C-alpha cells in the first residue's frame, strides 16, 4: 500500500497516474508536484473549460423537486461515515465505487482520459464530499468531482466562494499555506470554527486512509465553497 496523508510519505496520485493525465503548465493552471493527500488532475481545468455543462448552478436542482437539505443534515450524514477506511490497495471504499459508476465518472474520464476502473484506487477525499452531496440530495449545490481544484473553481465561478468558516461549508486545503486554488491538496466539510485559529472538519481520505473528524489550522485553508442549503 502506498504511504500517504499527513504523517506519512505522500501517496501516489493514483487517479492522475491511472487516468494518464498530464496538466500543461499554463498561466491559467500550473502543474504542482505530488504531495500528501493530492487528488486527481483535470485537463479540462487546465484548458479553462467551464464545468457548468455537467454541474448545475448551486441551489438549482434540475429534474427534481426534492427539498434542499440543511447544513446539519449534510454534516450528520458525513459524520456517520467516520471510521470508514480504504483497503490495503488504497481504495475499495463505497465512495470510490459510487463515483466510478456515476454519470460524472463518464464525464471526467472523457475529460481526463483513462477509464472508470481507475477511480477504485484513486485518492478519494473529493469523492467522499461528492457522495455526501448525492446521498443528501445536495449534489447540485455541493458539486461532484474527483479533483479538488476543479471543484473549488466551480464554487468560485458560481460566486459561492469565500474566506469564512461556516458549518457545512466545503473547505479546501493547501498544505503549503498557499491561497492559490491551483495549490489545493485536500477537501472536506466544516463542522465549526473553533475561534482560536483552527476549524473542526469531517474529511475522507485522511489519517491512515479513513473518514475522520479533524482539527485543522485555518492557515492551511485556501478557501470555502458555500452550498445553498435550506438552513
C-alpha positions as CSV (number, residue, x, y, z in Angstrom):
1,X,0.0,0.0,0.0
2,X,1.3,3.4,-0.9
3,X,2.0,5.6,2.2
4,X,0.2,8.8,2.3
5,X,-1.7,11.6,4.1
6,X,-0.4,13.7,6.9
7,X,2.2,11.8,8.9
8,X,3.5,9.6,6.1
9,X,5.3,9.9,2.8
10,X,3.0,11.3,0.0
11,X,0.5,8.9,-1.6
12,X,1.0,8.4,-5.3
13,X,-1.7,10.4,-7.1
14,X,-3.4,7.3,-8.3
15,X,-6.1,9.0,-10.3
16,X,-3.6,11.1,-12.2
17,X,-1.4,8.1,-12.9
18,X,-4.1,5.6,-13.7
19,X,-6.0,8.0,-16.0
20,X,-2.9,9.1,-17.7
21,X,-3.5,12.8,-17.1
22,X,-0.9,15.4,-17.9
23,X,-1.5,19.0,-17.0
24,X,0.1,21.7,-19.1
25,X,1.9,24.4,-17.1
26,X,0.0,27.4,-18.3
27,X,-0.7,30.8,-16.7
28,X,-4.3,29.6,-16.1
29,X,-3.4,26.3,-14.4
30,X,0.1,25.3,-13.4
31,X,1.2,21.8,-12.6
32,X,2.1,21.2,-9.0
33,X,4.1,18.3,-7.5
34,X,2.5,15.3,-5.8
35,X,2.0,15.9,-2.1
36,X,0.2,14.3,0.8
37,X,-3.5,13.9,0.1
38,X,-3.2,15.1,-3.5
39,X,-6.0,14.4,-5.9
40,X,-7.0,13.6,-9.5
41,X,-5.9,16.1,-12.2
42,X,-8.1,17.8,-14.7
43,X,-7.1,18.6,-18.3
44,X,-10.3,20.5,-18.7
45,X,-9.5,22.8,-15.9
46,X,-6.0,23.3,-17.4
47,X,-7.6,24.4,-20.6
48,X,-10.1,26.6,-18.8
49,X,-13.1,24.5,-19.8
50,X,-16.2,25.5,-17.7
51,X,-17.8,22.9,-15.5
52,X,-21.3,24.3,-15.8
53,X,-22.2,21.9,-18.6
54,X,-22.2,19.0,-16.1
55,X,-22.8,20.7,-12.8
56,X,-25.8,22.8,-12.2
57,X,-25.6,26.2,-10.6
58,X,-25.7,25.9,-6.8
59,X,-29.3,25.8,-5.5
60,X,-30.8,24.7,-8.8
61,X,-31.8,21.1,-8.6
62,X,-32.7,20.3,-12.2
63,X,-35.1,17.4,-12.7
64,X,-36.1,17.1,-9.0
65,X,-38.4,18.8,-6.6
66,X,-36.7,17.3,-3.6
67,X,-36.2,20.0,-0.9
68,X,-32.7,21.3,-0.4
69,X,-31.1,19.8,2.7
70,X,-29.9,21.8,5.7
71,X,-26.2,22.0,6.6
72,X,-27.0,20.0,9.7
73,X,-28.4,17.1,7.6
74,X,-25.3,17.1,5.4
75,X,-22.9,17.1,8.3
76,X,-24.9,14.4,10.1
77,X,-24.5,12.0,7.2
78,X,-20.8,12.9,6.7
79,X,-20.1,12.3,10.4
80,X,-21.9,8.9,10.2
81,X,-19.1,7.8,7.8
82,X,-16.4,8.3,10.4
83,X,-14.3,5.2,10.7
84,X,-14.9,4.1,7.1
85,X,-11.5,3.1,5.7
86,X,-9.9,2.2,2.4
87,X,-8.4,-1.3,1.7
88,X,-4.8,-2.3,1.5
89,X,-4.6,-1.0,-2.1
90,X,-5.7,2.5,-1.1
91,X,-9.2,2.1,-2.4
92,X,-12.3,0.0,-2.3
93,X,-14.5,2.5,-0.4
94,X,-18.1,2.9,-1.2
95,X,-17.3,6.5,-2.2
96,X,-14.9,5.4,-4.9
97,X,-17.3,2.6,-6.1
98,X,-20.2,5.1,-6.3
99,X,-18.1,7.6,-8.2
100,X,-16.8,5.0,-10.6
101,X,-20.4,4.0,-11.5
102,X,-21.8,7.6,-11.6
103,X,-22.6,9.6,-14.7
104,X,-19.9,12.1,-13.5
105,X,-17.2,9.5,-13.8
106,X,-18.0,9.1,-17.5
107,X,-17.7,12.9,-17.9
108,X,-14.4,13.1,-16.0
109,X,-12.9,10.1,-17.9
110,X,-13.9,11.8,-21.1
111,X,-12.2,15.0,-19.8
112,X,-9.1,13.4,-18.3
113,X,-8.7,10.1,-20.3
114,X,-8.2,6.6,-18.9
115,X,-11.1,4.5,-17.6
116,X,-13.7,4.3,-14.8
117,X,-11.9,1.4,-13.1
118,X,-9.0,3.7,-12.1
119,X,-11.2,5.6,-9.6
120,X,-11.5,2.5,-7.4
121,X,-7.9,3.1,-6.1
122,X,-7.7,6.8,-6.6
123,X,-7.4,9.5,-3.9
124,X,-10.9,9.9,-2.6
125,X,-11.5,13.0,-0.4
126,X,-13.4,14.8,-3.2
127,X,-15.3,11.6,-3.9
128,X,-16.4,11.5,-0.3
129,X,-17.7,15.1,-0.4
130,X,-19.4,14.3,-3.7
131,X,-21.0,11.1,-2.3
132,X,-22.4,13.0,0.8
133,X,-23.9,15.6,-1.6
134,X,-25.5,12.9,-3.7
135,X,-26.9,11.0,-0.8
136,X,-28.5,14.0,0.9
137,X,-29.9,15.5,-2.3
138,X,-27.4,18.3,-2.2
139,X,-25.3,17.3,-5.2
140,X,-26.2,20.2,-7.4
141,X,-25.2,22.6,-4.6
142,X,-22.3,20.7,-3.1
143,X,-20.9,19.7,-6.5
144,X,-19.2,16.5,-7.6
145,X,-15.8,15.8,-8.9
146,X,-12.7,13.6,-8.2
147,X,-10.4,16.7,-8.5
148,X,-10.3,19.3,-5.7
149,X,-9.0,22.2,-7.8
150,X,-11.8,21.8,-10.4
151,X,-14.3,21.5,-7.5
152,X,-13.1,24.7,-5.9
153,X,-13.1,26.6,-9.1
154,X,-16.7,25.5,-9.7
155,X,-17.7,27.2,-6.4
156,X,-15.8,30.3,-7.3
157,X,-17.2,30.5,-10.8
158,X,-20.7,30.3,-9.3
159,X,-19.9,33.1,-6.8
160,X,-20.3,30.7,-3.8
161,X,-16.7,31.2,-2.6
162,X,-15.3,32.9,0.5
163,X,-12.9,33.1,3.4
164,X,-15.3,32.4,6.4
165,X,-15.7,29.0,8.0
166,X,-19.4,28.1,8.2
167,X,-20.9,24.8,9.3
168,X,-21.5,22.7,6.2
169,X,-19.1,24.7,4.0
170,X,-16.8,22.7,1.7
171,X,-13.3,23.5,2.8
172,X,-10.3,23.3,0.5
173,X,-6.7,23.0,1.9
174,X,-3.2,23.6,0.7
175,X,-0.6,22.1,3.0
176,X,1.9,24.8,1.8
177,X,-0.3,27.6,3.1
178,X,-0.8,29.0,-0.4
179,X,-4.1,30.8,-1.2
180,X,-3.9,29.8,-4.8
181,X,-6.7,27.5,-6.0
182,X,-4.2,25.6,-8.1
183,X,-2.3,24.6,-5.0
184,X,-5.3,22.8,-3.4
185,X,-4.4,19.3,-2.0
186,X,-7.5,18.2,0.0
187,X,-11.1,18.9,0.8
188,X,-13.7,18.2,3.5
189,X,-16.7,19.7,5.3
190,X,-16.5,22.3,8.0
191,X,-18.2,21.3,11.3
192,X,-17.4,24.5,13.2
193,X,-15.0,27.4,13.5
194,X,-13.2,26.9,16.9
195,X,-12.5,30.6,17.3
196,X,-8.8,30.0,18.0
197,X,-7.3,29.9,14.6
198,X,-8.5,26.3,14.0
199,X,-11.5,24.6,12.4
200,X,-13.1,21.3,13.1
201,X,-13.8,19.3,10.0
202,X,-15.0,15.9,8.7
203,X,-12.9,14.5,5.9
204,X,-12.4,11.5,3.8
205,X,-9.0,10.1,2.7
206,X,-7.2,11.3,5.7
207,X,-5.2,9.9,8.6
208,X,-4.4,6.4,7.5
209,X,-7.0,6.3,4.7
210,X,-10.2,6.9,6.7
211,X,-13.1,9.2,7.2
212,X,-12.2,11.2,10.3
213,X,-13.1,14.3,12.3
214,X,-10.1,16.6,12.3
215,X,-8.9,19.9,13.8
216,X,-7.0,21.9,11.2
217,X,-5.2,25.2,11.4
218,X,-7.0,27.9,9.4
219,X,-3.7,28.9,7.9
220,X,-3.9,25.8,5.7
221,X,-7.3,26.8,4.2
222,X,-7.3,28.1,0.7
223,X,-11.0,29.0,0.9
224,X,-14.5,27.7,1.4
225,X,-17.3,26.8,-1.0
226,X,-20.8,27.6,0.2
227,X,-23.5,25.2,-0.8
228,X,-27.0,26.7,-1.0
229,X,-28.5,24.9,2.0
230,X,-32.1,25.5,3.2
231,X,-30.8,26.4,6.6
